[in-house]
C-alpha cells in the first residue's frame, strides 16, 4: 500500500512538472493577419493555402486583407506609419528599403535558427535576396528575371528570323527596325517594339549594369552617370524618330492598359518586355503561335545586366505573434500541397522541393518560364536594393523620359534634369 501511495505521488509530481514545462499544455488560440497584392485568381490561391495552414495549425486563425498593386502599397505605408500593420506582409525589392531600415520589418534569422522557418531547401543565392543590411528581412515566394517576348506566328507571318536569346543593344535595335520595315512593306501596321525609354526599373537598370554601373550604390546614392542617362534617352529617340517604336502619345495612352489590351497583346508591337513569370498570361491571349522569351540586351563588351527579381514575404516588427507569422511563411513555401497550388504564381518557386513537385504539372509555357529563369539566374548578380525615396526617383525618371519623348526636352536636357532631381530626392530621404 505504501509503495502504491509513493508511486501515485511520484506520477502526480511528474505530471505537474510536464504540465509546467508545457509538454501537455494546450496551445492558446491566436489570430494573426496576412496581406498581399494581386487579382481575383491570386486571392483564391492565397486563401486556399491559408485554409490549409489553419487546418494544420487549428489554434492559429489568419485574417486576410488584400488589394490590387497600387492599393496595397498605399495602404501598407499608412498601416506601418500607424503601427497597425498586418503580421505577415507581401514585400518587394523595390520597396523593402522603405521599411527595413526604419525598423518596420523583423529579422527572421532567429526563427531560421530555431527551425520554425525552414529555409533548408532554398538555394543560397535566393536566400541572399532577402538579406538587407546584413539581416534576413524577407523570404522569397518566387524569383524571376525580365526579358523580351515575341510571338512566333508574328515573325513567321513576316518572314523575319526570331530574336536570339543572347543579343546586344545594337542587335536589338536592328531586329526592331527589320520587323517594322518588313511590316511596312507588307502593308501591316506593326511597330518593332514598344517604347521602353520611360521604364527605370528594370529596363534602364539592365542598360546601366551592362555598362558596368549600378542603379543605386549600397549607401543609397545613384550608381550611374548623367552620360548614361543621356545615352539611354538618345537610344530610344533614334528609334522613335525613325518610326520603329510608337510615338510618346501612343505610349502614354497604353501605359495603364490592362494586359489584354496593351500594345503587344493587340499586336501593335512585335516585341514586348515582360517579367518571365508573366509569360503564361500572354500565351493565354493568343490562339496561335508560341510566346517565347529572350534575354534583355547587353553591350558586346559589357557584363550581363541581369539581377534576381522576386516577390517576398516578411514579418512586421510590431507583430504580437512573430513565431506564428514565421511558421505561416515556412508553410507557404514548404508544404507540398501549397507548392503545387502556388505553382509559378509569382515566379519560379524558391525551394528545390517545389520545383521537383510541380515539374510534371507544368504546361509548355510554364516550362519555358522555368528554363528561362534558370538560365538567367546563372548569370544574374545581386544588385543593391532601392533606397528610401526610390519610388519618387522612378516617377521622376518616367516624367522626364516622357518630356524627352514629346520633344519638350532634348536627351541632354532630360538627363541633366533627372540627375539633379534624383540626387535631391535621395538626399532628402536619407
DOVEX-959554 format. One line per field, with one value per residue (C-alpha): x, y, z; residue in one letter; residue number from 1. Coordinates in nm, 4 decimals. Layout:
REM DOVEX-959554
c1 <- c(X, ...);
c2 <- c(Y, ...);
c3 <- c(Z, ...);
residu <- c(A, ...);
num <- c(NUM, ...);
REM end
This chain:
REM DOVEX-959554
c1 <- c(0.0000, 0.2814, 0.4567, 0.1356, 0.0960, 0.4575, 0.4036, 0.0877, 0.2631, 0.5589, 0.3322, 0.1427, 0.4663, 0.5862, 0.2566, 0.2794, 0.6322, 0.5289, 0.2328, 0.4543, 0.7026, 0.4274, 0.4505, 0.0776, -0.0210, -0.2987, -0.1775, -0.3700, -0.5829, -0.4241, -0.5036, -0.2535, -0.3109, -0.1594, -0.1836, -0.0829, -0.1481, -0.2959, -0.6010, -0.9013, -0.7304, -0.4314, -0.6571, -0.8224, -0.4845, -0.3638, -0.6875, -0.6719, -0.3158, -0.4096, -0.7072, -0.4637, -0.2391, -0.5309, -0.6126, -0.2511, -0.2446, -0.6024, -0.5047, -0.3956, -0.6599, -0.5438, -0.7169, -0.6632, -0.6838, -0.5544, -0.5754, -0.4547, -0.0903, -0.1372, -0.3990, -0.1779, 0.1305, -0.0656, -0.2477, 0.0628, 0.2504, -0.0367, -0.0575, 0.3167, 0.3107, 0.0106, 0.1596, -0.1225, 0.0347, -0.0546, 0.1753, 0.2800, 0.3116, 0.3932, 0.7154, 0.9035, 1.2627, 1.1511, 1.0040, 1.1894, 1.4275, 1.1284, 1.0591, 1.3572, 1.5973, 1.3178, 1.2784, 0.9384, 1.0369, 1.1575, 1.4929, 1.3833, 1.7179, 1.6137, 1.3289, 1.5525, 1.7998, 1.5226, 1.3796, 1.0423, 1.1222, 1.2667, 1.4920, 1.6931, 1.5654, 1.6189, 1.9421, 2.1866, 2.1600, 1.7824, 1.8109, 2.0594, 1.7945, 1.6048, 1.9012, 1.9102, 2.1952, 2.3078, 1.9687, 1.7214, 1.4065, 1.2364, 1.1792, 1.1220, 0.7917, 0.9087, 1.2002, 1.2134, 1.4105, 1.2918, 1.3218, 1.1716, 0.8876, 0.7670, 0.5007, 0.6480, 0.3452, 0.4027, 0.7615, 0.6665, 0.3999, 0.6502, 0.9224, 1.1644, 1.4017, 1.3314, 1.5383, 1.8424, 1.8494, 2.1783, 2.1788, 2.3324, 2.1579, 2.2776, 2.1203, 1.8023, 1.7599, 1.8415, 1.5776, 1.3141, 1.3996, 1.3789, 1.0351, 0.8980, 1.0414, 0.9077, 0.5685, 0.5533, 0.6405, 0.3546, 0.1123, 0.0859, 0.0903, 0.3298, 0.5996, 0.9130, 0.8940, 0.7266, 0.8923, 1.0684, 1.2502, 1.0282, 1.0945, 1.3535, 1.3313, 1.4366, 1.4884, 1.7225, 1.8776, 1.9849, 2.1279, 2.3332, 2.4522, 2.5689, 2.7835, 2.9448, 2.7365, 2.4593, 2.1236, 2.1985, 2.5064, 2.4986, 2.4902, 2.1761, 2.3175, 2.2830, 2.5273, 2.5262, 2.6362, 2.4469, 2.6105, 2.4456, 2.1018, 2.1591, 2.2736, 1.9582, 1.7288, 1.9154, 1.8922, 1.5131, 1.4824, 1.6502, 1.4095, 1.1136, 1.2211, 1.2515, 0.9039, 1.0392, 0.8651, 0.5364, 0.5175, 0.5083, 0.1382, 0.0563, 0.2939, 0.1295, -0.2171, -0.1372, 0.0687, -0.2242, -0.3988, -0.4826, -0.2760, -0.5364, -0.5424, -0.1766, 0.0365, 0.1872, -0.1338, -0.3223, -0.0327, 0.0599, 0.4175, 0.6089, 0.8377, 0.7446, 0.9119, 0.7881, 0.8844, 0.9331, 0.6750, 0.4009, 0.4776, 0.1919, -0.0575, 0.0403, 0.0289, -0.3333, -0.4132, -0.3063, -0.4835, -0.1981, 0.1772, 0.4133, 0.5130, 0.8879, 1.1185, 1.4803, 1.7261, 1.7331, 2.0036, 2.3539, 2.6627, 2.9021, 3.1903, 2.9777, 2.8655, 2.5185, 2.2553, 2.0508, 1.9750, 1.7342, 1.3858, 1.1102, 0.8229, 0.8806, 0.7122, 0.8127, 0.7017, 0.6398, 0.8311, 0.5115, 0.3682, 0.2351, 0.2877, 0.6092, 0.6687, 0.3256, 0.3883, 0.7219, 0.5515, 0.2988, 0.5794, 0.7514, 0.4281, 0.3684, 0.6996, 0.7495, 0.4140, 0.3726, 0.0079, 0.0755, 0.3652, 0.1544, -0.1243, 0.1007, 0.2957, 0.4528, 0.2068, 0.4809, 0.7835, 0.9933, 0.9468, 1.2252, 1.2679, 1.4196, 1.1458, 0.8721, 1.0394, 1.0538, 0.6928, 0.5423, 0.7597, 0.5034, 0.2228, 0.3872, 0.2381, 0.4813, 0.4808, 0.5409, 0.8360, 0.9725, 0.9475, 1.1416, 1.4058, 1.4487, 1.4733, 1.7100, 1.9309, 1.9391, 1.9904, 2.3197, 2.4494, 2.2499, 2.4256, 2.2799, 2.2010, 2.1751, 1.8146, 1.6496, 1.6870, 1.4185, 1.2846, 1.3379, 0.9685, 0.9829, 1.3011, 1.1247, 0.8337, 1.0749, 1.2508, 0.9198, 0.8155, 1.1465, 1.1542, 0.8047, 0.9136, 1.2043, 0.9674, 0.7295, 1.0204, 0.9914, 1.3417, 1.6479, 1.8101, 2.0911, 1.8488, 1.6436, 1.9489, 2.0629, 1.7145, 1.6710, 2.0104, 1.9585, 1.6089, 1.7007, 2.0003, 1.7873, 1.5186, 1.7663, 1.9426, 1.6102, 1.5202, 1.8484);
c2 <- c(0.0000, 0.2346, 0.1623, 0.2385, 0.5700, 0.6620, 0.5627, 0.7734, 1.0699, 1.0274, 1.0151, 1.3216, 1.5132, 1.4132, 1.5181, 1.8512, 1.9001, 1.8112, 2.0475, 2.3256, 2.2687, 2.2895, 1.9273, 1.8712, 2.2340, 2.3327, 2.5960, 2.9177, 3.0286, 3.3253, 3.5441, 3.6814, 3.8753, 3.8221, 4.0705, 4.0514, 4.2121, 4.0607, 3.9875, 3.7653, 3.4447, 3.5107, 3.5867, 3.2467, 3.0718, 3.2558, 3.1908, 2.8192, 2.7962, 2.9823, 2.7472, 2.4540, 2.6297, 2.6785, 2.3075, 2.2224, 2.4700, 2.4862, 2.7224, 2.9907, 3.1966, 3.4097, 3.7321, 3.8107, 4.1685, 4.2174, 4.4550, 4.5488, 4.6524, 5.0273, 4.9929, 4.7502, 4.9715, 5.2850, 5.1040, 4.9283, 5.2580, 5.4004, 5.0906, 5.0851, 5.4550, 5.3992, 5.0971, 4.8629, 4.6695, 4.3034, 4.0364, 3.8847, 4.1124, 4.0651, 4.2545, 4.3561, 4.4521, 4.7918, 4.8900, 4.6952, 4.9849, 5.1997, 4.9644, 4.7556, 5.0391, 5.2075, 4.9028, 4.8130, 4.4550, 4.1729, 3.9979, 3.6376, 3.4680, 3.3752, 3.1644, 3.0045, 2.9088, 2.7617, 2.5565, 2.7335, 2.8849, 2.6146, 2.7507, 2.4310, 2.3812, 2.7424, 2.7967, 3.0401, 3.2825, 3.3032, 3.3253, 3.6090, 3.8045, 3.8529, 3.9993, 4.3768, 4.5430, 4.2031, 4.0994, 3.8464, 4.0550, 3.8669, 3.5143, 3.4644, 3.3258, 3.3269, 3.4613, 3.5877, 3.7917, 4.0212, 3.9574, 4.0400, 3.8272, 3.7664, 3.5579, 3.3044, 3.3424, 3.7157, 3.6565, 3.3607, 3.5694, 3.8484, 3.6079, 3.7502, 3.5327, 3.5058, 3.7142, 3.5417, 3.4506, 3.6364, 3.9718, 4.3167, 4.6543, 4.7056, 4.3734, 4.4534, 4.7836, 4.6153, 4.3463, 4.6057, 4.8020, 4.4893, 4.3979, 4.7483, 4.7732, 4.4339, 4.5044, 4.8371, 4.6623, 4.4179, 4.6971, 4.5955, 4.8439, 4.6892, 4.8672, 4.6680, 4.7081, 4.9255, 5.2429, 5.1367, 5.4665, 5.5573, 5.2333, 5.2946, 4.9528, 4.7140, 4.8287, 5.1219, 4.9217, 4.6473, 4.9114, 5.0769, 4.7478, 4.6243, 4.9387, 4.8404, 5.0790, 5.0278, 5.1911, 5.2531, 5.2149, 5.0288, 5.3607, 5.4717, 5.7022, 5.6928, 5.4464, 5.5670, 5.8772, 6.1542, 6.0432, 5.7012, 5.8575, 6.0764, 5.7734, 5.5870, 5.8709, 5.9060, 5.5324, 5.5382, 5.8798, 5.7453, 5.4520, 5.6845, 5.9362, 5.6557, 5.5211, 5.1909, 5.2411, 5.4219, 5.7959, 5.9058, 5.9942, 5.6344, 5.5001, 5.7110, 5.6121, 5.2437, 5.2726, 5.1857, 4.9470, 4.6037, 4.3149, 4.2008, 4.5481, 4.6512, 4.7142, 4.3654, 4.1715, 4.3729, 4.3002, 4.6628, 4.5745, 4.2569, 4.2527, 4.3359, 4.3422, 4.1077, 3.9640, 3.5967, 3.4739, 3.6559, 3.4851, 3.2374, 3.5223, 3.6456, 3.2986, 3.2779, 3.5833, 3.4177, 3.1276, 3.0897, 3.0988, 3.0375, 3.3220, 3.2897, 3.4950, 3.6002, 3.7917, 4.1666, 4.3098, 4.3862, 4.5614, 4.3476, 4.4237, 4.4655, 4.2450, 4.0883, 4.3261, 4.0512, 4.0598, 3.8489, 3.9936, 3.8443, 3.8648, 3.8066, 3.7541, 3.9429, 3.9774, 4.3245, 4.4174, 4.5077, 4.1569, 4.0175, 3.6623, 3.6605, 3.2866, 3.2032, 3.4501, 3.2849, 2.9456, 3.0645, 3.1715, 2.8367, 2.6528, 2.8704, 2.7834, 2.4246, 2.2471, 2.0048, 2.0887, 2.4602, 2.4356, 2.2527, 2.5063, 2.8130, 2.6765, 2.9746, 3.2358, 3.4853, 3.3377, 3.0241, 2.8628, 2.9435, 2.5846, 2.2939, 2.0673, 2.2790, 2.2711, 1.8912, 1.8547, 2.0725, 1.9514, 1.7024, 1.9604, 2.2293, 2.3397, 2.4055, 2.7809, 2.7287, 2.5059, 2.7846, 3.0165, 2.7734, 2.7239, 3.0975, 3.1962, 2.9086, 3.0176, 3.3845, 3.3162, 3.1541, 3.4919, 3.7215, 3.9204, 4.0772, 4.4467, 4.6968, 4.7441, 5.0771, 5.3170, 5.5238, 5.7737, 5.5422, 5.5377, 5.9141, 5.8752, 5.6248, 5.8645, 6.1474, 5.9306, 5.8476, 6.2141, 6.3289, 6.0423, 6.1379, 6.5015, 6.3859, 6.1642, 6.4517, 6.6720, 6.9299, 6.8369, 6.7118, 6.3911, 6.6021, 6.8368, 6.5442, 6.3674, 6.6798, 6.7464, 6.3890, 6.3624, 6.6898, 6.5945, 6.2357, 6.3395, 6.5938, 6.3324, 6.0791, 6.3394, 6.4483, 6.0889, 5.9913);
c3 <- c(0.0000, 0.0946, -0.2375, -0.4272, -0.2478, -0.3270, -0.6933, -0.7194, -0.5630, -0.7996, -1.1062, -0.9831, -0.9376, -1.2862, -1.4442, -1.2671, -1.3958, -1.7521, -1.7318, -1.6002, -1.8820, -2.1430, -2.2652, -2.2182, -2.2372, -2.4762, -2.7207, -2.6864, -2.9793, -3.1509, -3.4509, -3.6996, -4.0203, -4.3649, -4.6504, -5.0175, -5.3560, -5.6694, -5.8802, -5.8095, -5.9201, -5.6953, -5.3995, -5.4417, -5.4428, -5.1326, -4.9476, -5.0270, -4.8958, -4.5775, -4.5335, -4.5408, -4.2888, -4.0493, -4.0783, -3.9950, -3.7039, -3.5701, -3.2881, -3.5384, -3.7167, -4.0088, -4.1115, -4.4794, -4.6065, -4.9612, -5.2556, -5.6014, -5.6504, -5.6033, -5.3292, -5.1438, -5.1178, -5.0325, -4.7521, -4.6199, -4.5916, -4.3866, -4.1649, -4.0983, -4.0063, -3.7788, -3.6026, -3.7031, -3.9893, -4.0526, -3.9089, -4.2435, -4.5459, -4.9095, -4.9771, -5.2898, -5.3658, -5.4942, -5.1585, -4.8889, -4.8247, -4.7347, -4.4433, -4.3290, -4.2364, -4.0372, -3.8153, -3.9613, -4.0511, -3.8281, -3.8687, -3.9328, -3.8672, -3.5117, -3.6489, -3.9097, -3.6366, -3.4194, -3.7073, -3.7116, -4.0518, -4.2759, -4.5499, -4.5928, -4.9494, -5.0573, -5.2573, -5.1007, -5.3934, -5.3473, -4.9689, -5.0054, -5.1972, -4.8719, -4.6855, -4.6364, -4.4482, -4.3208, -4.1798, -4.3176, -4.3568, -4.6429, -4.7704, -5.1422, -5.2689, -5.6275, -5.8273, -6.1821, -6.4321, -6.7087, -7.0823, -7.4199, -7.5564, -7.9091, -8.0825, -8.3248, -8.5546, -8.5963, -8.7030, -8.9239, -9.0989, -9.1582, -9.2680, -9.0106, -8.8069, -8.4350, -8.1919, -8.0426, -7.6769, -7.6339, -7.8148, -7.7893, -7.7834, -8.1405, -8.2475, -8.0581, -8.2427, -8.5760, -8.5185, -8.4262, -8.7408, -8.9552, -8.8188, -8.8744, -9.2264, -9.3393, -9.1840, -9.3701, -9.6985, -9.6395, -9.5572, -9.1914, -8.9053, -8.6565, -8.4580, -8.3922, -8.0149, -7.7537, -7.6231, -7.3028, -7.2521, -6.9553, -6.7677, -6.4973, -6.3323, -6.4632, -6.8245, -6.7610, -6.4765, -6.7196, -6.9547, -6.6794, -6.5312, -6.8703, -6.8870, -6.5570, -6.3458, -6.0914, -6.0385, -5.6709, -5.4554, -5.1253, -4.9403, -5.1256, -5.3931, -5.7706, -5.9201, -6.2811, -6.4684, -6.6419, -6.9674, -6.9354, -6.8914, -7.1977, -7.3979, -7.2933, -7.3995, -7.7319, -7.7988, -7.7836, -7.9524, -8.2658, -8.2784, -8.2159, -8.4783, -8.7340, -8.6571, -8.5221, -8.1872, -8.1090, -8.0634, -7.6994, -7.7088, -7.8021, -7.5379, -7.2665, -7.3885, -7.3448, -7.0247, -6.7967, -7.0366, -6.8924, -7.0195, -7.2712, -7.4294, -7.4272, -7.7356, -7.7515, -7.6900, -7.9507, -8.1928, -8.2443, -8.1448, -8.2326, -7.9294, -7.5707, -7.2345, -6.9616, -6.6225, -6.7111, -6.4596, -6.6550, -6.9857, -6.9460, -6.9084, -7.2535, -7.4031, -7.2903, -7.5044, -7.8310, -8.0002, -8.2498, -8.2116, -7.9237, -7.6927, -7.6441, -7.4254, -7.4714, -7.2572, -7.2220, -7.4500, -7.3260, -7.4582, -7.6597, -7.4253, -7.1124, -6.8300, -6.8049, -6.6748, -6.5067, -6.1371, -5.9338, -5.9047, -5.6981, -5.4568, -5.0885, -4.7539, -4.4407, -4.0775, -3.9360, -3.6242, -3.4394, -3.4675, -3.1395, -3.2672, -3.4704, -3.4287, -3.5713, -3.8518, -3.9328, -3.9226, -4.1814, -4.4161, -4.3700, -4.4511, -4.7567, -4.9203, -4.7958, -4.7740, -5.0645, -5.1365, -5.1054, -5.3502, -5.6075, -5.5708, -5.5894, -5.8882, -6.0737, -5.9480, -5.8599, -6.0274, -6.0105, -5.6665, -5.4210, -5.2995, -5.4874, -5.3495, -5.5059, -5.8446, -5.8250, -5.7107, -5.9827, -6.2715, -6.4056, -6.3844, -6.5958, -6.9255, -7.2147, -7.1497, -6.7767, -6.8621, -7.0814, -6.7822, -6.5636, -6.8321, -6.8942, -6.5291, -6.4537, -6.7445, -6.6489, -6.2780, -6.3728, -6.4910, -6.2620, -5.9928, -5.6821, -5.7073, -5.4244, -5.3188, -5.3962, -5.1014, -4.9342, -5.1847, -5.4809, -5.5693, -5.6183, -5.8251, -6.0506, -6.1024, -6.1849, -6.4428, -6.6107, -6.6226, -6.7708, -7.0232, -7.1376, -7.1757, -7.3925, -7.5895, -7.6552, -7.7640, -7.4884, -7.3690, -7.5513, -7.4230, -7.2774, -7.1022, -6.9756, -6.8363, -6.6541, -6.5152, -6.3947, -6.2258, -6.0401, -5.9228, -5.8309, -5.6235, -5.4376, -5.3700, -5.2313, -5.0179, -4.8723, -4.7789, -4.6138);
residu <- c(X, X, X, X, X, X, X, X, X, X, X, X, X, X, X, X, X, X, X, X, X, X, X, X, X, X, X, X, X, X, X, X, X, X, X, X, X, X, X, X, X, X, X, X, X, X, X, X, X, X, X, X, X, X, X, X, X, X, X, X, X, X, X, X, X, X, X, X, X, X, X, X, X, X, X, X, X, X, X, X, X, X, X, X, X, X, X, X, X, X, X, X, X, X, X, X, X, X, X, X, X, X, X, X, X, X, X, X, X, X, X, X, X, X, X, X, X, X, X, X, X, X, X, X, X, X, X, X, X, X, X, X, X, X, X, X, X, X, X, X, X, X, X, X, X, X, X, X, X, X, X, X, X, X, X, X, X, X, X, X, X, X, X, X, X, X, X, X, X, X, X, X, X, X, X, X, X, X, X, X, X, X, X, X, X, X, X, X, X, X, X, X, X, X, X, X, X, X, X, X, X, X, X, X, X, X, X, X, X, X, X, X, X, X, X, X, X, X, X, X, X, X, X, X, X, X, X, X, X, X, X, X, X, X, X, X, X, X, X, X, X, X, X, X, X, X, X, X, X, X, X, X, X, X, X, X, X, X, X, X, X, X, X, X, X, X, X, X, X, X, X, X, X, X, X, X, X, X, X, X, X, X, X, X, X, X, X, X, X, X, X, X, X, X, X, X, X, X, X, X, X, X, X, X, X, X, X, X, X, X, X, X, X, X, X, X, X, X, X, X, X, X, X, X, X, X, X, X, X, X, X, X, X, X, X, X, X, X, X, X, X, X, X, X, X, X, X, X, X, X, X, X, X, X, X, X, X, X, X, X, X, X, X, X, X, X, X, X, X, X, X, X, X, X, X, X, X, X, X, X, X, X, X, X, X, X, X, X, X, X, X, X, X, X, X, X, X, X, X, X, X, X, X, X, X, X, X, X, X, X, X, X, X, X, X, X, X, X, X, X, X, X, X, X, X, X, X, X, X, X);
num <- c(1, 2, 3, 4, 5, 6, 7, 8, 9, 10, 11, 12, 13, 14, 15, 16, 17, 18, 19, 20, 21, 22, 23, 24, 25, 26, 27, 28, 29, 30, 31, 32, 33, 34, 35, 36, 37, 38, 39, 40, 41, 42, 43, 44, 45, 46, 47, 48, 49, 50, 51, 52, 53, 54, 55, 56, 57, 58, 59, 60, 61, 62, 63, 64, 65, 66, 67, 68, 69, 70, 71, 72, 73, 74, 75, 76, 77, 78, 79, 80, 81, 82, 83, 84, 85, 86, 87, 88, 89, 90, 91, 92, 93, 94, 95, 96, 97, 98, 99, 100, 101, 102, 103, 104, 105, 106, 107, 108, 109, 110, 111, 112, 113, 114, 115, 116, 117, 118, 119, 120, 121, 122, 123, 124, 125, 126, 127, 128, 129, 130, 131, 132, 133, 134, 135, 136, 137, 138, 139, 140, 141, 142, 143, 144, 145, 146, 147, 148, 149, 150, 151, 152, 153, 154, 155, 156, 157, 158, 159, 160, 161, 162, 163, 164, 165, 166, 167, 168, 169, 170, 171, 172, 173, 174, 175, 176, 177, 178, 179, 180, 181, 182, 183, 184, 185, 186, 187, 188, 189, 190, 191, 192, 193, 194, 195, 196, 197, 198, 199, 200, 201, 202, 203, 204, 205, 206, 207, 208, 209, 210, 211, 212, 213, 214, 215, 216, 217, 218, 219, 220, 221, 222, 223, 224, 225, 226, 227, 228, 229, 230, 231, 232, 233, 234, 235, 236, 237, 238, 239, 240, 241, 242, 243, 244, 245, 246, 247, 248, 249, 250, 251, 252, 253, 254, 255, 256, 257, 258, 259, 260, 261, 262, 263, 264, 265, 266, 267, 268, 269, 270, 271, 272, 273, 274, 275, 276, 277, 278, 279, 280, 281, 282, 283, 284, 285, 286, 287, 288, 289, 290, 291, 292, 293, 294, 295, 296, 297, 298, 299, 300, 301, 302, 303, 304, 305, 306, 307, 308, 309, 310, 311, 312, 313, 314, 315, 316, 317, 318, 319, 320, 321, 322, 323, 324, 325, 326, 327, 328, 329, 330, 331, 332, 333, 334, 335, 336, 337, 338, 339, 340, 341, 342, 343, 344, 345, 346, 347, 348, 349, 350, 351, 352, 353, 354, 355, 356, 357, 358, 359, 360, 361, 362, 363, 364, 365, 366, 367, 368, 369, 370, 371, 372, 373, 374, 375, 376, 377, 378, 379, 380, 381, 382, 383, 384, 385, 386, 387, 388, 389, 390, 391, 392, 393, 394, 395, 396, 397, 398, 399, 400, 401, 402, 403, 404, 405, 406, 407, 408, 409, 410, 411, 412, 413, 414, 415, 416, 417, 418, 419, 420, 421, 422, 423, 424, 425, 426, 427, 428, 429, 430);
REM end
